[in-house]
Amino acid sequence: METGKVRAQSININPGSILALGTSLCVSLCLAHAGQFDLLIKGGHVIDPKNQINAIMDVAIADGKITQVAADIPSDQANTVVDARGLYVVPGLVDIHTHVFSGTDPDADYSNSYGSVPPDGFTFRAGVTTVVDAGGAGWRNFRQFKEQTVDHSKTRVLAFLNIVGSGMRGGPVEQNLADMDPKLTAMCIKQNSKILVGVKVAHYEGPEWDPVDRGVEAGHLANVPVMVDFGEFVPQRPFKDLVLVHLRPGDMYTHTYYGEVPLLDEQGRVRSYFFEAQKRGVIFDTGHGGASFPFRHAVPALTQGFAPNSISTDLHVDSMNAGMKDMLNVVSKFLNLRMPLQDAILRSTWNPAQEIRRPDLGHLSVGARADVAILNLRQGHFGFIDAEGGKLLGTQKLECELTIHDGQVMWDLNGISKPDWPKVPAKWKPVQ
């Protein structure tokens, strides 16, 4: 009996308290459920080449990460819902050839000078969340580049370190073999491996293979790829030897369609050794730039099946104001040269991420950084300009509606992530 009394006392709870407790618990669970996602992208056509997704799906984001990619995720589970119907949802674009070491040195070309651009003004509006500076800094001035650009940019800024210790300062500086030190270059890369993803060799005019070979040596010592811009083409350094002998699988040549690249033979056919080099693992990067994308090379090459492994801009002051313009304009050129959209997205996201050995980028896997671009593929009549001043007429063009970087909206062209203005509380009170 005593035991029974104890049990009776232990469960003697007021029914009103039970109701209050249940109501409180329900409210707490419902609030937690409603806000489990910071942002939900609804109804967009997701293209995620890494995960082989090419379908209408929803993408949920929380705490700066992709938390779910599925059909019909309930809207009431998110704090903010973005209506992406009729739009394409893709990973944040990865542009592996840019010049963003901007500064005020008048005689420094792309190394702390006016030729380079601050990244944030030219990335998010084009769906780009990651850029790689292509050799602006060498080991001597990398710290300045890091403190001046990398540490103060909202864009994720990575870099190829120039084999020239003083960086891409133009003129005689880039011809100085005495300043091309593989060991010091590799040491700097290993000490800054979160930022430095490779070695850059560029603009050398002499007959020696030394810059390329020293760059490859630095790449071997630091276990990173090498990007080569051949600069001047001289008989002593045949391009065929560059891609078949000197470069390793995983190393890359940028400016693939540049006019001096011996891409086509006398009959306009792609030389067979380009396919051979690509098959052995040499990467061919676009590197559009201001002078490196003539349609007279790109059109026949793509028609014959020689496509670049990656699409990149070679962003700098001159190129952005000429035919290149921005990353989506370059991608749009490939679309109008009959590259399927999913292939163009592959070459702008997952392929370049793999080329710089950053598998954490360029995809929408659950748990990945929430870098997302929402794109509008416009139909109409458009013109595209090449490096020689020629025009190509096209019928489709990509435009960036929304860019998300690490879970935060960085660019919203038409306010698709925002509520109607009457629903927004006033930030300021009128001054009386």
C-alpha positions in Angstrom: 0.0 0.0 0.0 2.8 2.4 0.9 4.4 1.8 -2.5 1.1 2.4 -4.2 0.7 5.7 -2.3 4.1 6.9 -3.4 3.3 6.1 -7.0 -0.1 7.9 -6.8 1.7 11.0 -5.4 4.3 10.9 -8.1 1.8 11.2 -10.9 -0.6 13.6 -9.2 -0.1 16.5 -11.7 -2.7 19.1 -12.4 -4.4 18.5 -15.8 -4.0 22.3 -16.6 -0.3 21.9 -16.1 -0.1 19.0 -18.5 -2.0 21.1 -21.1 0.4 24.1 -20.5 3.4 21.9 -20.7 2.2 20.2 -23.9 1.4 23.6 -25.5 4.8 25.0 -24.5 6.6 21.9 -25.9 4.6 22.1 -29.1 5.4 25.7 -29.6 9.2 25.1 -29.0 9.2 22.1 -31.4 7.3 24.0 -34.1 9.6 27.0 -33.9 12.7 24.8 -34.1 11.2 23.0 -37.0 10.2 26.2 -38.8 13.6 27.7 -38.6 15.8 24.7 -39.2 17.0 26.2 -42.5 18.3 29.8 -42.9 17.5 29.9 -46.6 15.6 27.6 -48.9 15.8 27.9 -52.7 12.6 26.5 -54.2 11.7 25.1 -57.6 14.9 25.9 -59.5 16.6 23.7 -62.0 19.6 22.4 -60.2 22.8 21.6 -62.2 25.4 20.1 -60.0 27.9 18.2 -62.2 29.8 16.6 -59.3 26.7 14.9 -58.0 25.2 14.3 -61.4 22.1 16.4 -60.6 20.3 18.0 -63.5 16.7 18.4 -62.4 14.1 20.6 -60.7 15.0 20.4 -57.0 15.1 22.5 -53.8 18.3 23.5 -52.0 18.3 24.2 -48.3 21.1 26.1 -46.4 21.8 26.4 -42.7 24.9 27.7 -40.9 26.7 28.5 -44.1 26.4 24.9 -45.4 24.3 23.0 -47.9 22.0 20.9 -45.7 19.6 19.3 -48.1 19.0 19.0 -51.9 15.7 17.3 -52.6 12.3 17.7 -54.2 9.6 19.7 -52.4 11.2 20.7 -49.2 8.5 22.4 -47.1 8.7 26.2 -47.2 7.7 26.5 -43.5 11.1 24.9 -42.5 13.0 28.0 -43.7 13.4 31.5 -42.4 13.9 32.8 -46.0 12.5 31.3 -49.1 13.8 32.1 -52.6 11.5 31.4 -55.5 13.8 30.1 -58.2 11.2 28.8 -60.6 12.3 29.2 -64.2 15.9 29.8 -63.1 19.1 27.6 -62.9 20.7 26.8 -59.5 24.3 25.9 -59.7 27.4 25.9 -57.5 29.2 29.2 -57.1 31.4 29.6 -60.1 35.2 29.1 -59.7 37.3 31.4 -61.9 40.9 30.1 -61.9 42.5 32.8 -64.0 42.1 36.4 -62.7 44.3 39.3 -61.7 43.1 40.8 -58.4 46.4 42.0 -56.8 45.3 45.6 -57.3 47.3 48.6 -56.0 48.8 51.9 -56.8 52.3 51.1 -58.1 52.4 52.7 -61.5 55.1 50.4 -62.9 54.0 47.0 -61.6 51.7 45.6 -64.2 49.5 43.1 -62.4 51.4 43.1 -59.1 50.0 45.7 -56.8 49.1 48.0 -59.7 46.3 49.5 -61.7 46.0 46.6 -64.2 44.5 44.3 -61.6 41.0 44.8 -60.0 39.6 44.5 -56.5 37.7 41.2 -56.7 34.4 42.0 -54.9 33.3 44.5 -57.6 33.5 41.9 -60.4 32.7 38.5 -58.9 29.3 38.1 -57.1 27.4 39.9 -59.8 28.6 37.3 -62.2 27.9 34.3 -60.0 31.5 33.8 -59.0 32.4 33.0 -55.4 36.0 31.9 -55.8 38.8 33.5 -57.8 42.4 32.5 -58.3 44.9 35.2 -58.9 47.2 34.0 -61.7 50.7 34.9 -60.6 50.4 38.5 -59.6 52.6 37.9 -56.5 55.8 35.9 -56.1 57.3 34.8 -52.9 58.9 38.2 -52.3 55.6 40.1 -52.2 53.0 37.4 -51.4 52.5 38.8 -47.8 51.6 42.2 -49.2 49.1 40.5 -51.6 47.6 38.5 -48.7 47.2 41.5 -46.3 46.1 43.8 -49.0 43.7 41.7 -51.1 43.0 38.2 -49.7 42.4 39.3 -46.1 40.1 42.2 -47.1 37.9 40.5 -49.8 34.5 39.0 -49.3 35.2 36.8 -52.4 37.3 33.7 -51.7 40.7 34.6 -53.1 43.2 31.9 -53.9 46.4 32.3 -56.0 49.0 30.7 -58.2 52.4 32.0 -57.0 54.6 33.4 -59.7 57.9 31.6 -60.3 59.4 35.1 -60.4 60.0 36.1 -56.8 58.9 39.7 -57.5 55.7 38.6 -59.3 54.0 39.8 -62.5 55.5 43.2 -62.7 56.1 43.2 -66.4 59.1 44.1 -68.5 62.6 43.0 -67.4 61.4 41.8 -64.0 59.6 38.8 -65.6 62.7 37.9 -67.7 65.0 37.6 -64.7 66.1 34.0 -64.5 68.0 34.8 -61.4 64.8 35.5 -59.5 63.1 32.2 -60.5 63.8 30.1 -57.4 61.9 26.8 -57.2 62.8 26.1 -53.6 61.8 29.5 -52.2 58.6 29.4 -54.3 57.7 25.9 -53.0 58.5 27.0 -49.4 56.1 29.9 -49.7 53.4 27.8 -51.1 53.7 25.1 -48.4 53.6 27.8 -45.7 50.4 29.3 -47.2 48.7 26.2 -48.5 45.2 27.4 -47.7 45.6 30.2 -50.2 48.3 29.2 -52.7 47.1 26.4 -55.0 49.8 26.3 -57.7 52.7 27.9 -59.5 52.4 30.4 -62.4 54.9 30.7 -65.3 54.2 33.6 -67.7 55.4 36.1 -70.3 59.0 34.8 -70.7 60.5 35.9 -74.0 63.8 34.0 -74.0 64.7 30.8 -75.8 65.3 28.8 -72.6 63.0 26.3 -71.0 64.3 27.3 -67.6 61.1 29.2 -66.4 58.8 26.3 -67.2 61.2 23.7 -65.8 61.8 25.7 -62.6 58.0 26.2 -62.3 57.5 22.4 -62.6 60.2 21.8 -60.1 58.5 24.1 -57.6 55.2 22.4 -58.3 56.8 19.0 -57.6 58.4 20.3 -54.4 55.1 21.8 -53.1 52.9 19.1 -54.6 50.7 21.6 -56.6 49.9 22.1 -60.3 51.6 24.6 -62.6 49.8 27.1 -64.9 51.7 28.3 -67.9 51.1 31.3 -70.1 53.7 30.8 -72.8 53.9 34.6 -73.4 56.3 34.8 -76.4 56.3 31.9 -78.9 59.9 31.2 -80.1 61.2 28.3 -82.3 63.5 27.1 -79.5 60.5 26.3 -77.3 58.0 24.4 -79.5 54.5 24.4 -78.0 54.2 20.7 -78.8 57.1 20.0 -76.4 55.5 22.1 -73.7 52.3 20.1 -73.5 53.8 16.7 -74.4 57.2 16.8 -72.5 57.6 19.6 -70.0 54.2 19.7 -68.4 53.0 16.9 -66.1 49.5 15.5 -66.0 47.5 18.0 -63.9 49.5 21.0 -65.0 47.7 23.4 -67.2 48.1 25.7 -70.2 45.9 28.8 -70.1 45.0 31.0 -73.1 44.1 27.8 -75.1 42.6 29.7 -78.1 45.2 32.5 -78.2 46.1 33.4 -81.8 49.8 32.3 -81.6 49.0 28.9 -80.2 49.5 26.4 -83.1 46.1 24.9 -82.5 45.0 24.5 -86.1 47.0 23.2 -89.1 46.9 24.7 -92.6 43.6 23.0 -93.4 42.0 24.4 -90.2 42.0 21.1 -88.3 43.0 20.8 -84.7 46.5 19.3 -84.5 46.3 15.7 -83.2 48.8 16.4 -80.4 46.4 18.7 -78.6 44.0 15.7 -78.1 47.0 13.6 -77.2 48.1 16.1 -74.5 44.7 16.5 -73.1 44.3 12.7 -72.9 47.6 12.4 -71.0 46.2 14.8 -68.4 47.4 18.3 -69.4 44.7 20.8 -68.6 43.7 23.3 -71.2 42.2 26.4 -69.6 40.3 29.2 -71.5 41.9 32.3 -70.0 39.9 34.6 -72.3 41.6 37.9 -71.4 41.8 40.8 -73.6 43.7 39.1 -76.4 43.3 35.3 -76.0 40.0 34.3 -77.4 39.6 34.8 -81.2 36.5 33.1 -82.7 38.7 32.0 -85.6 40.3 29.5 -83.3 37.5 28.7 -80.8 34.8 28.0 -83.4 36.6 25.3 -85.4 38.2 23.8 -82.3 34.9 23.4 -80.5 33.2 22.1 -83.7 35.9 19.5 -83.9 35.5 18.4 -80.3 38.4 20.2 -78.7 36.8 21.9 -75.7 38.7 23.5 -72.7 38.8 21.6 -69.5 37.9 24.8 -67.6 36.4 28.2 -68.4 38.1 31.3 -67.0 38.2 35.0 -67.6 41.7 36.3 -67.2 40.0 39.2 -65.5 41.8 42.5 -65.5 41.1 46.2 -66.3 41.5 45.8 -70.0 39.6 42.5 -70.5 36.6 43.4 -68.5 36.0 46.5 -70.6 36.6 44.6 -73.9 35.1 41.4 -75.3 35.6 39.4 -72.2 33.4 41.5 -69.8 32.8 38.9 -67.0 32.6 35.2 -66.3 29.0 34.7 -67.4 29.6 36.5 -70.7 32.5 34.0 -71.4 30.3 31.0 -70.4 27.5 32.4 -72.7 29.9 32.4 -75.6 30.4 28.7 -75.2 26.7 28.1 -75.0 26.3 29.9 -78.3 29.1 27.8 -79.7 26.8 24.8 -78.9 28.3 23.7 -75.7 25.5 22.2 -73.6 24.7 24.2 -70.4 25.5 21.3 -68.1 29.0 21.0 -69.7 29.6 24.8 -69.4 28.6 24.6 -65.7 31.0 21.7 -65.2 33.8 23.6 -66.7 33.0 26.6 -64.5 32.6 24.8 -61.2 33.7 21.3 -60.5 36.4 21.0 -63.1 38.4 24.1 -62.0 37.9 23.1 -58.4 39.5 19.8 -59.1 42.3 21.4 -61.2 43.4 23.5 -58.2 42.9 20.5 -55.8 40.1 22.1 -53.8 37.4 19.4 -53.7 35.5 21.5 -51.1 34.5 23.9 -53.8 32.4 23.7 -57.0 29.5 21.5 -55.9 26.3 21.4 -53.8 26.9 18.3 -51.8 25.2 18.1 -48.4 27.8 19.5 -45.9 29.6 21.6 -48.5 30.1 25.3 -48.3 26.9 27.1 -49.4 28.3 28.8 -52.5 25.4 29.0 -54.9 24.6 31.0 -58.0 21.1 31.4 -59.4 21.2 32.1 -63.1 18.7 33.3 -65.6 19.2 31.9 -69.2 17.8 34.7 -71.3 16.6 34.0 -74.8 16.8 36.7 -77.5 19.3 38.4 -79.8 22.8 39.1 -78.3 26.2 40.0 -79.7 29.5 38.7 -78.4 32.9 40.2 -79.1 36.2 38.3 -79.4 39.8 39.3 -78.8 40.2 40.5 -82.4 37.2 42.7 -82.4 35.0 40.3 -84.3 31.3 39.8 -83.4 29.3 36.6 -83.0 25.5 36.8 -82.9 23.8 34.5 -80.4 20.4 33.6 -79.0 21.1 33.0 -75.3 22.9 34.7 -72.5 23.3 34.0 -68.8 22.5 36.6 -66.2 23.1 36.2 -62.5 20.0 36.7 -60.3 21.4 35.7 -56.9 24.8 34.8 -55.5 25.2 33.1 -52.1 28.7 32.8 -50.5 29.1 30.8 -47.4 25.4 30.9 -46.8 25.1 34.7 -47.2 23.4 36.5 -50.0 26.0 38.7 -51.7 24.2 39.7 -54.9 20.5 39.9 -55.6 19.7 41.5 -58.9 15.9 41.6 -58.6 15.3 41.1 -54.9 14.2 37.5 -55.1 15.6 36.9 -51.6 13.8 39.9 -50.0 10.3 40.5 -48.7 8.0 43.2 -50.2 8.9 46.6 -48.7 5.8 47.1 -46.6 6.7 44.0 -44.6 10.1 45.4 -43.7 10.4 47.3 -40.4 11.8 50.8 -40.7 15.5 51.1 -39.8 15.4 54.8 -39.1 13.0 57.2 -37.4 12.5 60.6 -39.0 14.4 63.4 -37.3 12.0 65.9 -35.6 
